[in-house]
Amino acid sequence: MQPIEGPGGPMIDASLLSWKGNVERIGKFFGALSPEQLQQEIAPGRNRLIYVWGHIAAANDGLFPLLGLGPRLYPEMEAMFSTNPDRVLTAIYSAQELKEAWNSIDEKLLAGFSAWSPEAWLARHTAVSEEEFRREPHRNFL
């Protein structure tokens, strides 16, 4: 990542480093678990670890259309890990498939974020109407 020049550059750089650090920590934690460990529930009767990881990955994948970076890379993950509770669908990604999707999503998001100018960071995202954005300009990408 190249430092961003201009007003707001240091704040954007800090945000990118924070994003990268959090994604790396999540990937390292879940990626180190065996397929059997990922099948364990976080608490009795609750979601499995693979579902939690998939839910975070699906949410990150949803950032592509929200932030104007293109369509989701893995639209099928929304049904697997977001719109349906754990265990409703029997066919979900394996640990390896989820790890590969996680890495792909992270790589493409970080590349998109890193390419934005300071002005782009302050632009309206797709979940905010132009009228709302005029009233609340803080509802930007950053």
N, C-alpha and C positions, 0 to 999 in steps of 0.2 A: 504494500500500500504506500502510495506516495502521499506526503503531507498535502493538505488542501490549502492553497494560498487564498488570501483575501479575508474580508470580514467573516467571522464565524468559523474560519478554518480550524482553529484549535478545538472548538466545541464539537465540530463535526468529526475531527480526528479522534477525539476522546470517545464519541459515540460509536464510531466504527471499531475502535479497539475494544470497547465494552461488548459490543455485539459479537465480535470475533472470539473474545475470551469466553463468553457465555456459551456460544455454540460449540466451541472446542471442549469445554467442561462437560456439557451434556453428551456430546458424541463420545468422549473418552469414558464417561461413566457407563452409559448403556452399551457402547461398543465392546467393553471389557467383559460383559456378562455372557455367559454361555446361553445357547438356545433354551436349555432347561431352566436356567435362572430367569430368563425373560418371561417364562410362563408362570412364574410365581406371582401371587396377588400382593398388592402393596399392603393390604390388611385383609383379614378373613372376609370373604364375600365381596371384595372390592375389585377394581380393575387390575389386570395383569400389567407387569412392567412393560411388556411389548406394546400393549395398548397405549400406555402413557407416552412412551417414546413415539409411537406412531401418531398420537394426537398432536404432539408438539411439531412433528415433521409436517403433518397435514396443515397445521396453522401457518407454519412458515411458508409452505407451498402456496397458501392462499394470499401471501403478500405479493406475488407476481402480478396478478390482475389489479389488486388494490392499489399498488404503487406504479402501475403503468409499465411494468417490466415484461409484460407478455402474459400468455396463458399459464395456468398451472402446469408443472412438469408431470405431476402424478395425480390427475383428477380423481382416479379411483380411490385414492387414500381418504378422500373426504367421507365416503360411505363406510370405509373400513374402520376409520378412527375418529370421526367427528360427529356425523349425523346419526350414527347408530351406537348404542351402548356396546361395551365389550361383550363378546361372545354371541352377539346377534348374528353376525356373519361368520360362517365357519372358514371361509377362504379369505385369509388376510396374508399380508407379506410375511415371509420367513424372516428370521433374524438377519440373514445375509442380504436379502432384498431390501429390507428396511435400512440397513447400514449403507448400502449403495445409494439408495434414494436420499438419505440424510446428507451424505457427502455431496451429492450432485446438487441438491437444493442449496446447501450452504455455499458451495463454490459459485454458483450462478448468482445468488443473491448478493454475495460480497462483491462480485465483479460489477453488478449493476449499481450497488451503493457507491462503490469506489469511483465510478465513472461520472457521478453527478457533480455539477458545479455547486458552489454555495447557494446560488439562486435557485437551482433545482431542488435543493433540500428544503427550501422555504415555500415551495409550490403546493398547491392544493392536491390532495390525493382523491381517488375516485369515490370514496365513501362520503365526501363532503360536497354539497352543491355549491355553485358559485355564490349564491346569495348567503348561505351559511358561512362561507369562507370570508366574504366581505365583513361580516359581523365578528367572525372569530378566526382571524388570520393565523393564530397559533396552532390551528388544526392542519398542520403541514406534514411533510414527510419526516422531518426531524422529531 
